[in-house]
Amino acid sequence: MRKSYINEKVSITHCVPTILQMVIKEAQDRDASFNGLKMIIGGSRLTEGLARLAMSQGIEVYTGYGMSETAPLISLTEFSLNEPEMSDDEDIARRCMTGKPVLMVDAQVWGTDNKSVDTGKEHTGELVLRAPWLTQSYLKNEDAGKELWDNGYMHTQDIAYIRPDGYIGITDRLKDVIKSGGEWISSLEIETILSLHPAVADVSVIGVRDAQWGERPLALIVLKPDAQSTSVDDIKAIAEKAVERGMIPKYGVPSQFKFVDDLPKTSVGKHDKKAMRKTYADQTEV
């Protein structure tokens, strides 16, 4: 891996988080670093834990956003020679957001009334787009095309917010958001927090049925090989600290944690939450 990297003088590449995890593991096994290799992460969310690990291995990670219907790029992390100073935590947070819209992209967040909402993390809704290169419809499925472009903007099915500085933050997929007691819980936010625990190699959070609340979060955790003695309470503690700091509400702490050997992935390396929900549909115990 490193020999190829050096011989070919690779300076920039892109991949999904799953591939990044594999690259980092291989580099650690070989005691290698990447000396500033730039890597654009897309396909699924880059967690802060994985971003910190990548940076420690000399990989300059940052995020791009798009989908098949956007062909594909919509937004990208922005860097400037004149940008204000920021702390390491602020820099990592920026790298893990969805970036700023690229040239000629009109990105808005709409509420349930199909109207644009204000900026700020407290104003979430569906991310909708307009740009010259977006898919107009689907082959032999005109109805799906009409739904895609309802009210003149392309609907992404992603729940998001837009900061005052223009950065987009994806908080979940409409189909993956956890609805608990009438409140929405972002599975991606909980995953990011749990990923910061040093024992966690990979994590996915899904909603499972609950008699009282409708749905509650279940956290599926893959531990690092040298951290097999880690307990559920150890992992839960980091979520509880996030509650104390006001990062997530108390009801956002998963009710259940389960250690697994691996997480199912789609053909492109994303977490297959549909498969997870099917497997753990009747999960009722911690």
N, C-alpha and C positions, 0 to 999 in steps of 0.2 A: 504493500500500500504506500509506504513512505517513499520507496524507491521510485515508484511510478510518479508520485507527487513531485519529487525533486527533478526527475528526468524531464518530465513534460512541462515543468514550470507553471503549474496551475495556479492562478491567482484568484479566480472567482468561480463559484459553482452554485448549485441550488439542489435542495432535496426536501423531503418531508421529515418531521421529527424522528420517526422510527429509524430512518437511514442515518440520521445524525447520531442517534444513540449507538448504532452499530459501529460507526466510524470512530467515535470516542472510545468505545470499549476496545476496539482493535488497537488504537493508538496507545491506550493505557497498558495493554498487554505487551506492547513493543517498546514502551517507555519513549514514545515519540510525541512531538508537538508540531504545530502547523505554521508557526511564525507569521501570523496575520492573514491566513487564507480567509477570503471573504465568502460567506455562505448565506444565500437567501433561503429562508425557510418559508414554506407554504404547505398547502394541503390540509393541515390541521394546526391547532394552536401551539406556539412555542411557549412552554412554561418557563417561569423565571428560574426554577431549579436547573433545567436543562441548559438554559442560556448561560448561567454562571459556570456550569461545568464546561461548556464549549469554550467560553472565553479563557478559562484556566488552561485549556489545551492549545491556546493560540489561534482559535477560530473566531473571526469577527462575524458573529451571527447577527442577522437582522431579518425583518419580515416583509414579505410581499403578500398581497391578497388578490384572489381572483377565482374564477370558476369556469367550467367548460363554456357556459353561455356568455362569458365576458372575453374570451379569446386571447389570453386569459387575464392580463394585468389590469388592476383597478387602482391599487394603492401600494405604496412602498415607504419604508422607513426613510426619513429625510435627515441628511447630515449637511452641515453648513460650516464654512470656515469662520463665520462670524457668530455662531450660536453661543448663547449664554452658558456659563459654567454650570455643571450639574453634578450631583453626587453619584456614586457608583449605583446606588439603588434607583435613582431617577433614570440613569442611563440604561440599566437593565430593563426597567419598566417600559421605556420608550421602544427598545428593541423588540419587546414582546407584544406591543400593540400592533394594530393592523396597518399602520403607516398613514401617510397623507395621500389623498387622491392625486393621481398623476394628471398631466395636462389633458384637458378636454373632457374630464370626468366630472359630472354633477352628481354628488353623493348626498343623500338626505336620509334622515331617520323619521319614519312616519309612525304615528300612533294608530290605534284601532279605527280612528275616524278618517284614515288616509290623508292626514294633514301633518306637515312637518312639525316636529317638537323642538324645544329649545336645546341648546348645547349643554353639556355637562353629564357626568356619570349618573346623576339622578334622573335623567330624561332618556329612557330607553324605548326602543320600538324596532320595527323592521327596517333594515337597510335597503333603500331603493336607489336605483341608478339610472343615469342617462349618459350615453357616450356614442360616438359615431359607429363603433365597431361591435356593438352588442348584438347577440342573437335576436332575430325578430320573431321567430316561431319555431315549431318542431315539425319535422317531416311526418306527414300523414296524421298529425294530431293538432288540428287548428284550435280546438278548445283549450288545450294546454298552453298554446301560444297566447291566447287571449287572457288567460289567467296570469301568465307570466308578466304581461304588460298592462295589468289592470290599472286604470286611471293614468295611463301615459308614462309610467316609470316601470323599469324592470325590477321585479320583486325577487330578492335574493334568498328569502326564507331564513336569513340570519338576524338574530337579535343583537342590536348594537347601540352605541351612543357615540356622539362626536364631541370632542373637547373643543373649547374655544379657540385653540390654536390649530384646529383642523384635523388632528389625529383621530382616526377611527378606532374604537375598541369593540371587538366582537365579544359578546358575553355568552352566546349560545346559539344553537340552531333551534328554530321553532319546534322541531320534532324532538329535540333533546332536552329542552328546558323542563325542570322539575316543578310541578304544581303541587304545593303542599299547603293545605288549609287555606286556600285562596291566595297564597303568595307565590311568586315565582322565585325559584332558586336557580342560580347559574351554575351548571355543572362545571363549566370551564374555570370559573373563579375558584371553586373548591379544589379542583385539580391543581391549579397553580399554587395554591397555598400548601397543599399536601406534598407537592413536588419539592418543596424547599427543605423537607426533612432529609437529613444526610443519608438515611437508610433506604430511601425510596428510589428505585430504579425506573419505575413506570407506574402510572396511576390513571384510572378512569372512574368517573362517578356517573351513576345512572339512577333513575327513579324506579322504585319498586312499589307495588301496591301496599297501602296501609289502611286498615279499617277505620281509623280515626281521622287521619289527615288526607286521605286520598292517595298521596304519594309521599315517600320519604327517600332521602338520598342513601344509596349504598356505595361505599368506596371500595373499589377493587385495587389491591396494592400488590405490585411486584417488588420484592425486596432485593437489594444488592446481595451478591453472594457472601460477602463478609459481614452481613447484618441480619442473619437469620434468627438471632436471639431477640430482635426487636419485638415489642408487644403492641397490641392494639392500643393500649393506653398511651404508649409513647407517641404513636401517630396521631391519636385523637387530641393530644395535648397541643399540638401545633395549630389545630383548627380552633381550639378553645382560646388560645392566645390571640388569634386573629379576631375573635369576637371581642375580647377585652380591648383591642386596639381600634375597634369600630370598622374593621375591614369587611366583615360579613355579619349578618344578623345571627342571633343565637340559634334560630331554627335552620340555619344553613349548615350547622355541624352535622355530618352524616350520622344517622341513627345506627348504621351497621357498617362494619369494616370486615373485609375478607381478604386474607393473603392468598395469592394465586401464583402459579409458576410462570404464566404468561397471559397476555391479553389478546383476544382474537383481532385480527387485522383484515382490512379489505385488500383487494388486489393491488391498490396503490399505496398501501402502508398506513392507512388511517385506522384509528380505533373503530372497530365494527360494533357500535353501540346497539344496533338492531339485534345482532347475535347475542350480545350480553344480556339485553332485556329479556330475550327469549329463554336464555339459560337460567337466569336468576328471577324469573317472573314470580315464583312462589317462595322466594327467600324471605324468611320471617325471623331468623335468629342471627345474632351477632356472630 
